[in-house]
Amino acid sequence: TIGKALGGGFVPLSGVLLNRRVFDALANGSGILAHGHTFQAHPTACAGAVAVQKIIRRDNILANVRAMGLVLENELRTQLRGLPFVADIRGRGLFWAVEFLEDREKKLAFSPEKNFSNQIVDVAQELGLNILGNLGKTGEYDVELIIMSPPYVVNEVEIREIVRLAKAAIVEVSDRYLAKTAEARSRRHVVPPLERYTGETRAVL
Protein backbone atom coordinates (compact mmCIF):
# COMPACT_ATOMS: atom_id res chain seq x y z
CA THR A 1 0.00 0.00 0.00
CA ILE A 2 1.25 3.49 -0.82
CA GLY A 3 -0.06 6.98 -0.27
CA LYS A 4 2.48 9.72 0.41
CA ALA A 5 4.64 8.52 -2.48
CA LEU A 6 1.75 9.36 -4.83
CA GLY A 7 0.28 12.58 -3.55
CA GLY A 8 2.46 13.61 -0.63
CA GLY A 9 -0.68 14.16 1.43
CA PHE A 10 -1.69 17.13 -0.72
CA VAL A 11 -4.43 15.19 -2.54
CA PRO A 12 -6.73 12.42 -1.26
CA LEU A 13 -5.00 9.49 -2.91
CA SER A 14 -3.55 6.13 -2.00
CA GLY A 15 -3.04 2.90 -3.86
CA VAL A 16 -2.34 -0.82 -3.69
CA LEU A 17 0.43 -2.36 -5.76
CA LEU A 18 0.33 -6.09 -6.51
CA ASN A 19 1.90 -8.42 -9.02
CA ARG A 20 0.03 -10.03 -11.90
CA ARG A 21 -0.30 -13.43 -10.21
CA VAL A 22 -2.12 -11.96 -7.22
CA PHE A 23 -4.21 -9.67 -9.41
CA ASP A 24 -5.34 -12.55 -11.63
CA ALA A 25 -6.25 -14.66 -8.60
CA LEU A 26 -8.51 -11.89 -7.33
CA ALA A 27 -9.94 -11.04 -10.75
CA ASN A 28 -10.75 -14.68 -11.55
CA GLY A 29 -11.97 -15.55 -8.09
CA SER A 30 -15.42 -15.75 -6.57
CA GLY A 31 -16.18 -12.05 -7.00
CA ILE A 32 -17.08 -11.81 -3.33
CA LEU A 33 -14.11 -9.59 -2.45
CA ALA A 34 -15.18 -6.02 -3.10
CA HIS A 35 -13.84 -2.76 -1.75
CA GLY A 36 -14.36 0.87 -2.58
CA HIS A 37 -13.62 4.32 -1.27
CA THR A 38 -15.22 7.72 -1.63
CA PHE A 39 -12.22 9.11 -3.52
CA GLN A 40 -11.53 5.98 -5.54
CA ALA A 41 -10.16 6.71 -9.04
CA HIS A 42 -10.47 10.46 -8.43
CA PRO A 43 -9.38 11.88 -11.81
CA THR A 44 -7.68 15.03 -10.49
CA ALA A 45 -5.83 13.15 -7.76
CA CYS A 46 -4.72 10.44 -10.20
CA ALA A 47 -3.49 13.07 -12.65
CA GLY A 48 -1.43 14.63 -9.88
CA ALA A 49 0.06 11.25 -8.94
CA VAL A 50 1.01 10.48 -12.54
CA ALA A 51 2.69 13.89 -12.81
CA VAL A 52 4.68 13.21 -9.63
CA GLN A 53 5.94 9.89 -10.98
CA LYS A 54 6.94 11.52 -14.28
CA ILE A 55 8.91 14.22 -12.45
CA ILE A 56 10.65 11.65 -10.24
CA ARG A 57 11.80 9.83 -13.39
CA ARG A 58 12.58 12.98 -15.40
CA ASP A 59 14.73 14.57 -12.70
CA ASN A 60 16.30 11.26 -11.64
CA ILE A 61 15.26 11.99 -8.05
CA LEU A 62 15.77 8.40 -6.90
CA ALA A 63 19.48 8.78 -7.60
CA ASN A 64 19.50 11.58 -5.01
CA VAL A 65 17.58 9.36 -2.59
CA ARG A 66 20.22 6.64 -2.91
CA ALA A 67 23.15 9.04 -2.60
CA MET A 68 21.73 11.08 0.28
CA GLY A 69 20.57 7.89 1.97
CA LEU A 70 24.20 6.83 2.28
CA VAL A 71 25.09 10.24 3.71
CA LEU A 72 22.24 10.02 6.22
CA GLU A 73 23.27 6.52 7.29
CA ASN A 74 26.88 7.57 7.78
CA GLU A 75 25.96 10.70 9.74
CA LEU A 76 23.56 8.81 12.02
CA ARG A 77 26.02 6.05 12.76
CA THR A 78 28.93 8.46 13.21
CA GLN A 79 27.16 11.07 15.34
CA LEU A 80 24.71 8.99 17.37
CA ARG A 81 26.41 5.67 17.99
CA GLY A 82 27.76 5.60 21.53
CA LEU A 83 25.29 8.10 22.94
CA PRO A 84 23.51 7.00 26.12
CA PHE A 85 20.50 4.81 25.39
CA VAL A 86 21.04 4.69 21.60
CA ALA A 87 20.70 1.04 20.57
CA ASP A 88 20.00 0.08 16.97
CA ILE A 89 20.21 2.45 14.01
CA ARG A 90 18.51 1.01 10.96
CA GLY A 91 16.89 2.04 7.73
CA ARG A 92 17.15 2.29 3.99
CA GLY A 93 17.35 5.18 1.56
CA LEU A 94 15.92 8.25 3.26
CA PHE A 95 13.86 6.39 5.87
CA TRP A 96 15.80 5.73 9.10
CA ALA A 97 15.01 4.94 12.71
CA VAL A 98 17.01 5.22 15.92
CA GLU A 99 16.00 2.82 18.67
CA PHE A 100 16.55 3.47 22.38
CA LEU A 101 17.02 1.03 25.26
CA GLU A 102 17.21 1.88 28.94
CA ASP A 103 19.88 -0.82 29.39
CA ARG A 104 21.66 -1.82 26.20
CA GLU A 105 23.59 -4.72 27.76
CA LYS A 106 20.45 -6.33 29.15
CA LYS A 107 18.39 -5.14 26.16
CA LEU A 108 15.94 -3.61 28.59
CA ALA A 109 13.37 -1.30 27.02
CA PHE A 110 12.04 1.88 28.55
CA SER A 111 8.66 1.51 30.19
CA PRO A 112 5.90 3.18 28.14
CA GLU A 113 5.04 5.68 30.88
CA LYS A 114 8.53 7.22 30.61
CA ASN A 115 7.62 8.37 27.10
CA PHE A 116 11.32 8.62 26.26
CA SER A 117 11.31 8.91 22.47
CA ASN A 118 8.41 11.33 22.33
CA GLN A 119 10.30 13.64 24.67
CA ILE A 120 13.06 13.68 22.06
CA VAL A 121 10.48 14.52 19.39
CA ASP A 122 9.25 17.47 21.49
CA VAL A 123 12.75 18.84 22.09
CA ALA A 124 13.64 18.40 18.42
CA GLN A 125 10.58 20.38 17.44
CA GLU A 126 11.64 23.20 19.75
CA LEU A 127 14.99 23.17 17.95
CA GLY A 128 13.25 23.36 14.56
CA LEU A 129 13.41 19.71 13.53
CA ASN A 130 10.27 17.71 12.72
CA ILE A 131 10.71 13.97 13.33
CA LEU A 132 8.44 11.11 14.30
CA GLY A 133 8.40 9.14 17.53
CA ASN A 134 6.29 6.27 18.75
CA LEU A 135 2.94 6.26 17.00
CA GLY A 136 1.36 3.79 19.41
CA LYS A 137 2.00 1.02 21.91
CA THR A 138 1.20 -2.52 20.85
CA GLY A 139 2.38 -5.99 21.72
CA GLU A 140 4.25 -7.40 24.69
CA TYR A 141 7.43 -5.38 24.14
CA ASP A 142 7.66 -1.63 23.93
CA VAL A 143 10.06 -0.12 21.41
CA GLU A 144 11.18 3.47 21.84
CA LEU A 145 12.38 5.06 18.61
CA ILE A 146 12.51 8.16 16.47
CA ILE A 147 12.11 8.22 12.69
CA MET A 148 13.83 10.55 10.25
CA SER A 149 12.50 10.64 6.70
CA PRO A 150 13.66 13.80 4.90
CA PRO A 151 12.28 14.68 1.44
CA TYR A 152 13.66 13.12 -1.73
CA VAL A 153 15.30 16.42 -2.73
CA VAL A 154 17.28 16.88 0.51
CA ASN A 155 20.95 17.80 0.15
CA GLU A 156 24.05 16.92 2.14
CA VAL A 157 24.17 20.19 4.10
CA GLU A 158 20.55 19.72 5.20
CA ILE A 159 21.19 16.13 6.24
CA ARG A 160 24.10 17.16 8.45
CA GLU A 161 21.88 19.79 10.08
CA ILE A 162 19.07 17.25 10.60
CA VAL A 163 21.41 14.86 12.38
CA ARG A 164 22.99 17.68 14.41
CA LEU A 165 19.60 18.77 15.73
CA ALA A 166 18.52 15.17 16.36
CA LYS A 167 21.69 14.57 18.33
CA ALA A 168 21.14 17.72 20.40
CA ALA A 169 17.60 16.58 21.24
CA ILE A 170 18.76 13.08 22.19
CA VAL A 171 21.56 14.43 24.39
CA GLU A 172 19.24 16.88 26.17
CA VAL A 173 16.59 14.25 26.96
CA SER A 174 19.23 11.65 27.91
CA ASP A 175 21.03 14.06 30.25
CA ARG A 176 17.74 15.01 31.84
CA TYR A 177 16.82 11.36 32.35
CA LEU A 178 20.24 10.45 33.78
CA ALA A 179 20.07 13.36 36.23
CA LYS A 180 16.58 12.35 37.34
CA THR A 181 17.67 8.73 37.76
CA ALA A 182 20.73 9.73 39.78
CA GLU A 183 18.61 11.92 42.04
CA ALA A 184 16.12 9.11 42.65
CA ARG A 185 18.98 6.70 43.40
CA SER A 186 20.54 9.08 45.92
CA ARG A 187 17.22 9.47 47.70
CA ARG A 188 16.91 5.73 48.11
CA HIS A 189 20.32 5.59 49.81
CA VAL A 190 19.80 8.45 52.29
CA VAL A 191 20.36 7.19 55.85
CA PRO A 192 17.41 8.26 58.04
CA PRO A 193 18.31 10.39 61.08
CA LEU A 194 18.82 8.58 64.35
CA GLU A 195 15.81 9.34 66.45
CA ARG A 196 15.64 9.19 70.25
CA TYR A 197 12.55 9.46 72.33
CA THR A 198 12.79 10.59 75.96
CA GLY A 199 9.45 10.59 77.68
CA GLU A 200 7.27 13.03 75.77
CA THR A 201 10.29 14.76 74.24
CA ARG A 202 11.35 13.78 70.71
CA ALA A 203 14.89 14.60 69.70
CA VAL A 204 16.58 14.07 66.38
CA LEU A 205 20.33 13.53 66.57
C-alpha positions as CSV (number, residue, x, y, z in Angstrom):
1,T,0.0,0.0,0.0
2,I,1.2,3.5,-0.8
3,G,-0.1,7.0,-0.3
4,K,2.5,9.7,0.4
5,A,4.6,8.5,-2.5
6,L,1.8,9.4,-4.8
7,G,0.3,12.6,-3.6
8,G,2.5,13.6,-0.6
9,G,-0.7,14.2,1.4
10,F,-1.7,17.1,-0.7
11,V,-4.4,15.2,-2.5
12,P,-6.7,12.4,-1.3
13,L,-5.0,9.5,-2.9
14,S,-3.5,6.1,-2.0
15,G,-3.0,2.9,-3.9
16,V,-2.3,-0.8,-3.7
17,L,0.4,-2.4,-5.8
18,L,0.3,-6.1,-6.5
19,N,1.9,-8.4,-9.0
20,R,0.0,-10.0,-11.9
21,R,-0.3,-13.4,-10.2
22,V,-2.1,-12.0,-7.2
23,F,-4.2,-9.7,-9.4
24,D,-5.3,-12.6,-11.6
25,A,-6.3,-14.7,-8.6
26,L,-8.5,-11.9,-7.3
27,A,-9.9,-11.0,-10.8
28,N,-10.8,-14.7,-11.6
29,G,-12.0,-15.5,-8.1
30,S,-15.4,-15.7,-6.6
31,G,-16.2,-12.1,-7.0
32,I,-17.1,-11.8,-3.3
33,L,-14.1,-9.6,-2.5
34,A,-15.2,-6.0,-3.1
35,H,-13.8,-2.8,-1.7
36,G,-14.4,0.9,-2.6
37,H,-13.6,4.3,-1.3
38,T,-15.2,7.7,-1.6
39,F,-12.2,9.1,-3.5
40,Q,-11.5,6.0,-5.5
41,A,-10.2,6.7,-9.0
42,H,-10.5,10.5,-8.4
43,P,-9.4,11.9,-11.8
44,T,-7.7,15.0,-10.5
45,A,-5.8,13.1,-7.8
46,C,-4.7,10.4,-10.2
47,A,-3.5,13.1,-12.7
48,G,-1.4,14.6,-9.9
49,A,0.1,11.2,-8.9
50,V,1.0,10.5,-12.5
51,A,2.7,13.9,-12.8
52,V,4.7,13.2,-9.6
53,Q,5.9,9.9,-11.0
54,K,6.9,11.5,-14.3
55,I,8.9,14.2,-12.5
56,I,10.7,11.7,-10.2
57,R,11.8,9.8,-13.4
58,R,12.6,13.0,-15.4
59,D,14.7,14.6,-12.7
60,N,16.3,11.3,-11.6
61,I,15.3,12.0,-8.1
62,L,15.8,8.4,-6.9
63,A,19.5,8.8,-7.6
64,N,19.5,11.6,-5.0
65,V,17.6,9.4,-2.6
66,R,20.2,6.6,-2.9
67,A,23.2,9.0,-2.6
68,M,21.7,11.1,0.3
69,G,20.6,7.9,2.0
70,L,24.2,6.8,2.3
71,V,25.1,10.2,3.7
72,L,22.2,10.0,6.2
73,E,23.3,6.5,7.3
74,N,26.9,7.6,7.8
75,E,26.0,10.7,9.7
76,L,23.6,8.8,12.0
77,R,26.0,6.0,12.8
78,T,28.9,8.5,13.2
79,Q,27.2,11.1,15.3
80,L,24.7,9.0,17.4
81,R,26.4,5.7,18.0
82,G,27.8,5.6,21.5
83,L,25.3,8.1,22.9
84,P,23.5,7.0,26.1
85,F,20.5,4.8,25.4
86,V,21.0,4.7,21.6
87,A,20.7,1.0,20.6
88,D,20.0,0.1,17.0
89,I,20.2,2.5,14.0
90,R,18.5,1.0,11.0
91,G,16.9,2.0,7.7
92,R,17.2,2.3,4.0
93,G,17.3,5.2,1.6
94,L,15.9,8.3,3.3
95,F,13.9,6.4,5.9
96,W,15.8,5.7,9.1
97,A,15.0,4.9,12.7
98,V,17.0,5.2,15.9
99,E,16.0,2.8,18.7
100,F,16.6,3.5,22.4
101,L,17.0,1.0,25.3
102,E,17.2,1.9,28.9
103,D,19.9,-0.8,29.4
104,R,21.7,-1.8,26.2
105,E,23.6,-4.7,27.8
106,K,20.4,-6.3,29.2
107,K,18.4,-5.1,26.2
108,L,15.9,-3.6,28.6
109,A,13.4,-1.3,27.0
110,F,12.0,1.9,28.6
111,S,8.7,1.5,30.2
112,P,5.9,3.2,28.1
113,E,5.0,5.7,30.9
114,K,8.5,7.2,30.6
115,N,7.6,8.4,27.1
116,F,11.3,8.6,26.3
117,S,11.3,8.9,22.5
118,N,8.4,11.3,22.3
119,Q,10.3,13.6,24.7
120,I,13.1,13.7,22.1
121,V,10.5,14.5,19.4
122,D,9.2,17.5,21.5
123,V,12.7,18.8,22.1
124,A,13.6,18.4,18.4
125,Q,10.6,20.4,17.4
126,E,11.6,23.2,19.8
127,L,15.0,23.2,18.0
128,G,13.3,23.4,14.6
129,L,13.4,19.7,13.5
130,N,10.3,17.7,12.7
131,I,10.7,14.0,13.3
132,L,8.4,11.1,14.3
133,G,8.4,9.1,17.5
134,N,6.3,6.3,18.8
135,L,2.9,6.3,17.0
136,G,1.4,3.8,19.4
137,K,2.0,1.0,21.9
138,T,1.2,-2.5,20.8
139,G,2.4,-6.0,21.7
140,E,4.2,-7.4,24.7
141,Y,7.4,-5.4,24.1
142,D,7.7,-1.6,23.9
143,V,10.1,-0.1,21.4
144,E,11.2,3.5,21.8
145,L,12.4,5.1,18.6
146,I,12.5,8.2,16.5
147,I,12.1,8.2,12.7
148,M,13.8,10.6,10.3
149,S,12.5,10.6,6.7
150,P,13.7,13.8,4.9
151,P,12.3,14.7,1.4
152,Y,13.7,13.1,-1.7
153,V,15.3,16.4,-2.7
154,V,17.3,16.9,0.5
155,N,20.9,17.8,0.1
156,E,24.1,16.9,2.1
157,V,24.2,20.2,4.1
158,E,20.6,19.7,5.2
159,I,21.2,16.1,6.2
160,R,24.1,17.2,8.5
161,E,21.9,19.8,10.1
162,I,19.1,17.3,10.6
163,V,21.4,14.9,12.4
164,R,23.0,17.7,14.4
165,L,19.6,18.8,15.7
166,A,18.5,15.2,16.4
167,K,21.7,14.6,18.3
168,A,21.1,17.7,20.4
169,A,17.6,16.6,21.2
170,I,18.8,13.1,22.2
171,V,21.6,14.4,24.4
172,E,19.2,16.9,26.2
173,V,16.6,14.2,27.0
174,S,19.2,11.7,27.9
175,D,21.0,14.1,30.2
176,R,17.7,15.0,31.8
177,Y,16.8,11.4,32.3
178,L,20.2,10.5,33.8
179,A,20.1,13.4,36.2
180,K,16.6,12.4,37.3
181,T,17.7,8.7,37.8
182,A,20.7,9.7,39.8
183,E,18.6,11.9,42.0
184,A,16.1,9.1,42.7
185,R,19.0,6.7,43.4
186,S,20.5,9.1,45.9
187,R,17.2,9.5,47.7
188,R,16.9,5.7,48.1
189,H,20.3,5.6,49.8
190,V,19.8,8.5,52.3
191,V,20.4,7.2,55.9
192,P,17.4,8.3,58.0
193,P,18.3,10.4,61.1
194,L,18.8,8.6,64.3
195,E,15.8,9.3,66.4
196,R,15.6,9.2,70.2
197,Y,12.6,9.5,72.3
198,T,12.8,10.6,76.0
199,G,9.5,10.6,77.7
200,E,7.3,13.0,75.8
201,T,10.3,14.8,74.2
202,R,11.4,13.8,70.7
203,A,14.9,14.6,69.7
204,V,16.6,14.1,66.4
205,L,20.3,13.5,66.6
